[in-house]
Amino acid sequence: MDKSVKERIVEFAKAKQITIRDFERKSGLSNGYVNAMRKGLGTEKLENVLSAFPDLSRDWLLYGEGPMLTSSSDMSIVNGDHSSQAVGDGATATNSEGVKECLEIIKQQQEMMKSQAETIKNQSDAITRLIERLSN
């Protein structure tokens, strides 16, 4: 059985060698939030977590897919050695890749929304025609 978001948060905190309380505090979550979780994280909470822990992979956290850490992360970060974190050009390149990925996701979502709007219009037109036929 796949792990829940809550279980992955616990696993990440252990890997970072921090307590769940530290994770909650750094993420702006209330005390006891993780232990009380029944489902996943809301959008705002997710953004807070990913902002507080940029090395945490969104896909791993939400779906259990891929590695725990983003491709730009160094395993030494998980081991508590933050001295080797990327700075300068490396961080810019990583951020640029993330922006490109986000823009691609936005583009896909816009295309999906356009398709859904077209479907709704077609269904609305069909309902209008049906009402006209029934009223005659």
Disulfide bonds with the S-S distance in Angstrom:
none
